[in-house]
Amino acid sequence: MNNFLADVKLLVAGEHGLVVEFGSVISPKINLLVQQFTRLIIADTIPGIVEVVPTYRSVTVYFDPLIITQQNLSRFVKKILSDIKPRELETLSSVIVHVPVCYGGVLGPDLEYVARYAGLSLREVIKVHTSKPYLVYMLGFTPGFPYLGGLQEQLVVPRQEKPRMNVPAGSVGIGGNQTGFYPSESPGEWWLIGRTPLKAFDPQQSNPFLVAAGDYVQFVAIELDEYFKIRREVAAGIYKPQVSHR
């Protein structure tokens, strides 16, 4: 096995699951290994694998034990791990999806609270929040919900003690040291600072997800009239999100 991956652990998860754990902390470096391993094992199309689920720092491989044993799957996994080349990972290009956000007002009712907690002006909160792209570590919670890493320390705010029962779709929030946006209406305990007119999950599309694990999200501040203009274009199916590479 590659020396860089000497600490990788294979953990049994019941009769149908095998967890490949790459580390114990959340970091872009470890998540890059998670993404690379996920792509390789999916590309291998190993008979008996039912589902591959990446997380922040591990991948769970669900399998049919009537087709492949846990022992044989472990051998395949170790072979794939040995094919990963960490130095090449550092030069991989990543997609940056630009997500327009209208901050504050009725679309971001908690912006003022976050500003007071952080000791910043409203404009400074927006400036910090849009200052750099965020890595999509994983999708979860609801279909298409992106868990983004890299929130600046200035904007870290404890989650609300009592969750809202209905957070509108598109709401952009901050919870602890995380930020993200809601693909659909759902309960939520993050502080809502704005809203995007884009759909992070659209089951009517051939690819229903706006972003994927391993992509980056760059928030872009827009005014209210532009928010409604883009929302109309999204509803008409003519809006194309801006995409760049890093």
C-alpha positions, -999 to 999 in steps of 0.1 A, spaced: 0 0 0 11 35 -7 31 49 23 10 80 23 -20 58 30 -5 36 57 -29 49 83 -60 41 63 -84 18 82 -108 -8 68 -137 -12 92 -166 -37 90 -200 -21 90 -224 -50 95 -228 -78 69 -232 -54 39 -208 -26 45 -171 -18 46 -158 16 58 -126 30 44 -114 56 69 -88 80 57 -82 100 89 -98 114 120 -99 151 112 -117 172 86 -92 185 61 -91 193 23 -61 169 20 -80 139 35 -112 147 16 -92 148 -17 -82 112 -9 -118 104 -2 -129 118 -36 -102 101 -55 -109 67 -40 -146 71 -46 -140 79 -83 -117 49 -87 -139 23 -70 -169 35 -90 -149 33 -122 -138 -2 -114 -174 -15 -115 -166 -43 -91 -195 -69 -92 -215 -70 -60 -210 -33 -50 -244 -18 -43 -235 18 -33 -205 40 -25 -211 68 0 -183 94 6 -183 115 37 -158 141 51 -131 116 58 -143 81 49 -161 61 23 -187 34 31 -189 7 4 -222 -13 6 -221 -47 -11 -241 -78 -17 -225 -106 3 -241 -132 -20 -220 -118 -49 -188 -107 -32 -174 -115 2 -161 -89 26 -127 -105 23 -126 -102 -15 -139 -67 -14 -111 -57 10 -86 -70 -14 -101 -49 -42 -101 -19 -19 -64 -23 -10 -55 -26 -47 -74 6 -55 -57 24 -25 -23 14 -39 -31 31 -72 -37 65 -56 -9 89 -62 -11 117 -36 13 140 -54 -8 140 -85 -39 148 -64 -24 181 -55 -24 193 -91 -59 181 -100 -82 208 -113 -115 215 -95 -147 230 -107 -159 262 -90 -196 268 -92 -206 305 -88 -237 308 -66 -255 342 -67 -269 352 -33 -291 381 -23 -280 389 13 -301 403 41 -336 416 42 -365 391 41 -343 367 22 -316 367 49 -334 375 82 -304 366 104 -277 387 87 -280 414 113 -277 389 142 -246 373 126 -231 408 121 -237 417 157 -223 384 170 -192 388 148 -187 424 156 -188 433 119 -210 455 97 -235 439 73 -213 448 44 -182 432 61 -201 399 67 -210 397 30 -175 406 20 -159 379 42 -185 353 32 -179 359 -5 -141 363 -2 -131 328 -13 -145 295 -27 -156 267 -3 -148 231 -8 -179 208 -11 -169 180 13 -200 159 8 -237 160 0 -263 149 25 -290 159 51 -314 164 22 -308 156 -15 -282 180 -29 -274 197 4 -237 207 2 -215 205 33 -190 233 27 -157 237 45 -134 267 50 -157 292 67 -136 320 80 -132 321 118 -147 356 119 -181 342 109 -183 312 132 -216 315 151 -231 288 174 -262 271 159 -296 282 170 -309 265 201 -343 259 186 -344 249 149 -368 265 125 -394 241 112 -395 255 77 -364 270 61 -371 282 25 -354 265 -4 -323 284 -15 -316 298 20 -279 304 27 -269 298 63 -242 296 88 -241 270 116 -210 267 138 -180 266 115 -200 255 84 -219 273 57 -242 260 29 -275 265 12 -307 245 14 -318 227 -18 -354 223 -6 -377 235 22 -368 217 54 -362 222 91 -329 239 100 -309 254 128 -285 276 109 -286 314 108 -300 325 75 -280 353 59 -293 353 23 -309 333 -4 -299 320 -38 -323 317 -68 -305 286 -80 -317 250 -73 -291 228 -57 -314 198 -64 -337 196 -94 -351 161 -100 -364 172 -134 -328 175 -148 -307 146 -161 -281 156 -135 -302 168 -106 -273 181 -85 -259 216 -89 -226 207 -72 -208 174 -64 -184 164 -37 -149 178 -46 -163 209 -64 -160 244 -49 -187 269 -43 -181 306 -48 -208 328 -34 -215 360 -53 -235 389 -38 -264 402 -60 -291 428 -56 -328 419 -51 -339 427 -87 -312 404 -100 -323 377 -76 -358 377 -91 -344 380 -127 -323 349 -122 -351 331 -104 -373 336 -135 -346 323 -158 -341 293 -136 -378 286 -136 -378 289 -174 -348 265 -177 -326 291 -195 -302 300 -167 -267 286 -169 -246 288 -137 -212 304 -141 -185 277 -138 -147 282 -136 -117 261 -126 -90 263 -100 
